[in-house]
Amino acid sequence: MLIAPDILQVRSFGVNFYVIRSGEHLCLFDTGFLRGSDALDRALRSVAWQNLPVRAIILSHGHIDHVWNAGIFYQRYGAEIFADKREAGRLDGEVCGRSIARHLSRAEQALLRKWRKLPLPIAGELRPGEPLKQAPAFRVIPLPGHTAGHIGLWREEDRLLLCADAFASFFMASHYPPACFNEDHDEALRVGSRILGLHPEGLLPNRSSDAPRAS
């Protein structure tokens, strides 16, 4: 669904991801989960973007439902993959986190290895505060807590934040991820306060009901 003239929301099983159009090429923000590949194909055709090249895949973090299709899209499009350096271990197959989050990480890493989703060929690190080379209207902002290297994409001109898993929003109610899914829940709460301090006009989480359509 097109939710801004240059932002397409794609809905895979249980999680959204986004396509950003920058000129005559595309950039993916995360890659979704099960059925994400077919969902992307349908979404691109729905707005006649299917012939535009995908230049980059930006990963908000390394959880299974965000990276599941990264290798598929890398092979299909030849797009480079970028992530925060603090996610490098997770994207290489390491178990991360503490307590319940660590047990969940162990389970998702086993699934990712079984289905040969890892390791991923990371082309470069995302540097906080710097504009994205592939979509210069957006800059990377760190949103740690959910994971150490969790990031979002901020566009100053319309105060829009693609906030990944910093928040979830369903049925007009927004909330933080459950504490068991956060590596550092206290930090996730602090990040939420910092996000609100940006005075955003729009937040696009990866878990939400349908966003308003572009007018």
Phi and psi in degrees as a GROMACS rama.xvg file:
@    title "Ramachandran Plot"
@    xaxis  label "Phi"
@    yaxis  label "Psi"
@TYPE xy
-79.6099  115.707  LEU-2
-109.658  -5.81649  ILE-3
-154.137  160.849  ALA-4
-55.1927  -23.8419  PRO-5
-121.894  13.2241  ASP-6
-131.703  123.741  ILE-7
-113.786  126.632  LEU-8
-92.7835  130.042  GLN-9
-115.739  131.911  VAL-10
-108.827  113.427  ARG-11
-105.341  -174.399  SER-12
-62.9064  109.498  PHE-13
80.5523  -6.87457  GLY-14
-156.435  146.515  VAL-15
-94.1567  159.793  ASN-16
-142.541  175.56  PHE-17
-132.451  148.856  TYR-18
-115.897  126.39  VAL-19
-107.245  127.173  ILE-20
-96.0646  127.431  ARG-21
-127.885  100.227  SER-22
67.4087  -123.072  GLY-23
-109.04  27.1916  GLU-24
-140.721  170.163  HIS-25
-122.685  154.593  LEU-26
-133.654  132.339  CYS-27
-94.8495  135.562  LEU-28
-108.269  100.637  PHE-29
72.3856  174.156  ASP-30
-134.213  4.36381  THR-31
75.1385  -171.211  GLY-32
-124.369  -142.063  PHE-33
-55.8515  138.276  LEU-34
66.1121  13.8618  ARG-35
-67.0103  -33.4953  GLY-36
-65.3309  -47.5277  SER-37
-64.8748  -38.7432  ASP-38
-62.6205  -39.3865  ALA-39
-64.5228  -44.0404  LEU-40
-56.6342  -47.588  ASP-41
-63.8022  -43.0905  ARG-42
-64.1666  -43.2914  ALA-43
-63.8032  -41.0022  LEU-44
-65.7667  -32.3617  ARG-45
-65.4703  -22.5466  SER-46
-119.471  14.3742  VAL-47
58.4724  38.6306  ALA-48
-103.352  6.4906  TRP-49
-66.13  -19.7888  GLN-50
-98.2593  1.05835  ASN-51
-82.8863  139.583  LEU-52
-72.5122  140.59  PRO-53
-92.5214  113.972  VAL-54
-92.5825  -28.8278  ARG-55
-149.735  150.938  ALA-56
-120.697  114.406  ILE-57
-101.443  121.617  ILE-58
-99.2137  123.847  LEU-59
-68.3561  -32.9923  SER-60
-172.574  -177.822  HIS-61
-101.695  17.0931  GLY-62
-68.4137  153.574  HIS-63
-56.4051  -37.1952  ILE-64
-82.201  4.37086  ASP-65
-113.691  -23.3266  HIS-66
-112.462  -1.48393  VAL-67
-52.4628  -40.8661  TRP-68
-101.107  7.12279  ASN-69
-61.0336  -45.3315  ALA-70
-64.8848  -37.9777  GLY-71
-61.8972  -47.8413  ILE-72
-69.5003  -34.3981  PHE-73
-59.4053  -45.5277  TYR-74
-70.9525  -38.487  GLN-75
-69.2651  -44.071  ARG-76
-105.365  -14.0484  TYR-77
69.0082  23.455  GLY-78
-80.5128  140.895  ALA-79
-76.0572  147.65  GLU-80
-108.748  133.603  ILE-81
-128.684  145.486  PHE-82
-155.608  162.338  ALA-83
-64.6495  144.485  ASP-84
-62.2497  -25.5238  LYS-85
-73.9483  -7.85607  ARG-86
-96.6353  -0.21976  GLU-87
-58.1572  -43.4682  ALA-88
-63.2341  -46.2459  GLY-89
-61.4553  -40.0391  ARG-90
-75.3004  -10.5089  LEU-91
-99.5108  2.56911  ASP-92
103.527  8.1775  GLY-93
-77.7421  148.437  GLU-94
-82.9732  130.539  VAL-95
-128.608  168.412  CYS-96
92.4659  -177.964  GLY-97
-131.393  156.214  ARG-98
54.2825  -130.011  SER-99
-61.1209  -39.3028  ILE-100
-59.8388  -33.5326  ALA-101
-70.4471  -40.2891  ARG-102
-63.1133  -41.2949  HIS-103
-64.4803  -39.0779  LEU-104
-63.446  -40.9416  SER-105
-61.6801  -40.822  ARG-106
-67.6688  -44.2659  ALA-107
-71.2081  -32.1763  GLU-108
-66.7592  -36.8925  GLN-109
-63.3244  -41.8668  ALA-110
-65.876  -43.0771  LEU-111
-63.857  -38.8551  LEU-112
-69.2961  -40.6505  ARG-113
-59.899  -41.3435  LYS-114
-94.1577  11.7518  TRP-115
57.3088  43.3814  ARG-116
-91.7589  -15.4383  LYS-117
-129.64  158.213  LEU-118
-76.5593  162.667  PRO-119
-103.373  143.955  LEU-120
-80.6823  89.7074  PRO-121
-77.9037  123.288  ILE-122
-83.119  -27.357  ALA-123
-173.745  166.223  GLY-124
-90.1327  149.819  GLU-125
-89.4548  130.051  LEU-126
-105.269  118.075  ARG-127
-54.6031  136.502  PRO-128
88.1387  -17.0683  GLY-129
-88.5193  144.584  GLU-130
-64.7256  148.122  PRO-131
-68.9726  129.071  LEU-132
-60.0746  -36.9163  LYS-133
-86.02  -13.2996  GLN-134
-151.044  77.1095  ALA-135
-61.8588  -16.7163  PRO-136
-69.2616  -17.9899  ALA-137
-107.609  145.365  PHE-138
-124.809  154.491  ARG-139
-80.8619  131.866  VAL-140
-125.678  135.655  ILE-141
-73.8563  136.37  PRO-142
-130.94  59.0427  LEU-143
-68.2471  162.801  PRO-144
128.543  -58.3894  GLY-145
-60.9632  -49.6115  HIS-146
-137.26  169.921  THR-147
-64.1495  -36.4802  ALA-148
-106.798  22.9714  GLY-149
-65.735  130.243  HIS-150
-132.512  162.723  ILE-151
-129.499  175.005  GLY-152
-121.499  124.836  LEU-153
-113.939  132.607  TRP-154
-117.255  114.924  ARG-155
-67.7202  -37.6561  GLU-156
-60.8404  -33.9584  GLU-157
-122.165  12.0033  ASP-158
53.3541  51.0595  ARG-159
-108.725  133.422  LEU-160
-123.76  120.635  LEU-161
-82.8753  104.512  LEU-162
-102.809  7.51206  CYS-163
53.1179  -120.61  ALA-164
-105.785  22.0189  ASP-165
-65.7679  -35.3372  ALA-166
-135.326  163.516  PHE-167
-127.983  155.401  ALA-168
-147.498  113.129  SER-169
-133.55  135.525  PHE-170
53.8051  46.6653  PHE-171
68.4422  15.0912  MET-172
-124.856  122.205  ALA-173
-103.714  147.359  SER-174
-157.799  167.038  HIS-175
-78.2996  158.52  TYR-176
-60.6743  150.935  PRO-177
-54.427  144.19  PRO-178
-55.9986  -32.1062  ALA-179
-66.711  -18.9804  CYS-180
-92.7551  -7.36558  PHE-181
-98.2067  134.275  ASN-182
-66.5694  -35.9998  GLU-183
-140.203  93.3019  ASP-184
-65.8284  -37.3259  HIS-185
-60.984  -41.5919  ASP-186
-66.8425  -37.4184  GLU-187
-60.3199  -38.2428  ALA-188
-67.7144  -39.672  LEU-189
-65.1782  -39.4918  ARG-190
-62.6983  -39.7933  VAL-191
-58.1189  -41.1451  GLY-192
-66.0388  -38.4379  SER-193
-66.1578  -37.3895  ARG-194
-60.7836  -46.7627  ILE-195
-63.0392  -29.2237  LEU-196
-67.828  -17.3665  GLY-197
-75.6357  -12.4852  LEU-198
56.0756  55.4611  HIS-199
-67.9704  146.583  PRO-200
-88.8186  -20.8274  GLU-201
-152.282  140.282  GLY-202
-122.914  131.209  LEU-203
-119.492  93.9649  LEU-204
-81.8385  167.001  PRO-205
-83.9293  -12.1505  ASN-206
-123.3  112.119  ARG-207
-164.744  163.862  SER-208
-71.2645  177.115  SER-209
-57.1784  133.338  ASP-210
-76.3392  157.388  ALA-211
-59.8223  142.734  PRO-212
-72.9525  154.558  ARG-213
-63.1749  138.669  ALA-214
